[in-house]
Amino acid sequence: MKLLKILGFSVLTILAQSCLSADEDPVKLAPISGKNLTPNIGGAAQPNQVWVHLSTGEMTTNKRTDWDLAFYTGEQFRVLINSSIISAVGKIPNATDIDKITAKDVEALQDQIQIGTFDANNLKYIDNPNGDFRNQTSGIGEIKDTDSDNSIYLLNMGRDIYDGTITTGSVITGGEHRGWMKIQILKTATAYKIKYAKLEESSHQEYVVSKDSDYNFKFLNLNQKREVVIHPKKKMWDLGFTVFTNEVYTAEGQAAGSYVFADFVVSNLVDGVGAYQVNVATGQTLDAAYNAFKLKDIDASKFIFNDQRAIGDKWRITTGSNGAQVYSNRFFIIKSADGFYFKLRFNRMTNDKGERGHTTFEYDPL
């Protein structure tokens, strides 16, 4: 499979077309140019998460270890864990006082709250990989009105960024283990209150996270005891490049639990981003198929709006005689958070030395 190279940065500015408001009145859209982008993933340890706004070409970057918990700012009270650092979380049975929980109490539970155990049951310790967090029964449950109804959880804090040597063509997504915390999350009318402590500590700390209507999530770094901005504001990002905890299968339909994926692309479900894959016909080149695809060719029935893995790992292959490379027989159609349509193709996933974590892609408005 031939690895494609970027041929240039010259693209035409095209007027975006055919977006309608809810009452079917035409909306005048500003011109948008296609772009070639190289998100700063950071190499084979993939230390960074990158959030891309297709309408402007802006990219926002953070370290994967910058945050631990994400607090939803919508109507529900939902809290997510950091999938990118191989984190996991589970309820501590019969726990009522966070300060009285000791390492001995959860010794057996620590062996279970892990990623990559090839046990289908361990999916309950992660957030729903498809991104439907509002309805998930795994991870941290919906925060209840009554304090005593909210469970105390054991949080596997995941792993630091690996800082050693990595064989060319390979990735290592996790370094030293970051430890364990016990947490309990409560609610007020407009905010979350989290109680937290390291597992070996006998007294907890508290932090209040207020909702902010400008963002879909507020993010908290527990070790630094501070909030951090990770996602851009609402509708200001479409695709995210990240390490990702996904469901893995050992055979067709045979789940093997959670497993960490590198070189992963998620879409912004909360703001209505959808995507689908277009396969290049036999006998046609990717260049020809991509260039020929127009707005009229969009099949609206194929858009995936209910799974953040619509692109996921489907754009690249990491095994085989040619090593890690992008597929040359497909591209993707995106409906962005602000209603634009784009075609997008991946050109590389390595640099000239063969090091992973150097993805390049191009996209054009339809």
Sequence and secondary structure as in RCSB ss.txt:
>XXXX:A:sequence
MKLLKILGFSVLTILAQSCLSADEDPVKLAPISGKNLTPNIGGAAQPNQVWVHLSTGEMTTNKRTDWDLAFYTGE
QFRVLINSSIISAVGKIPNATDIDKITAKDVEALQDQIQIGTFDANNLKYIDNPNGDFRNQTSGIGEIKDTDSDN
SIYLLNMGRDIYDGTITTGSVITGGEHRGWMKIQILKTATAYKIKYAKLEESSHQEYVVSKDSDYNFKFLNLNQK
REVVIHPKKKMWDLGFTVFTNEVYTAEGQAAGSYVFADFVVSNLVDGVGAYQVNVATGQTLDAAYNAFKLKDIDA
SKFIFNDQRAIGDKWRITTGSNGAQVYSNRFFIIKSADGFYFKLRFNRMTNDKGERGHTTFEYDPL
>XXXX:A:secstr
        S   EE     B TT  B     EE EEE     STT  EEEEEETTTTEEEEEEGGG SEEEE SS
S  EEE GGGT EEEE TT   GGG  GGGGHHHHHHS SS   GGGGGGS  TTS GGG  SSS    SSGGGS
 EEEEE  B    S   TT      SB  EEEEEEEE SSEEEEEEEETT SS EEEEEE  TT SEEEEETTTT
EEE  S STTS  EEEEEEEEEEEEETTEEEEEEEEEEEEEE GGGT EEEEEE  TT  HHHHHHH  GGG  G
GG B S TTSSBTTTEE  STT SEE SSEEEEEE TTS EEEEEEEEEE TT  EEEEEEEEEE 
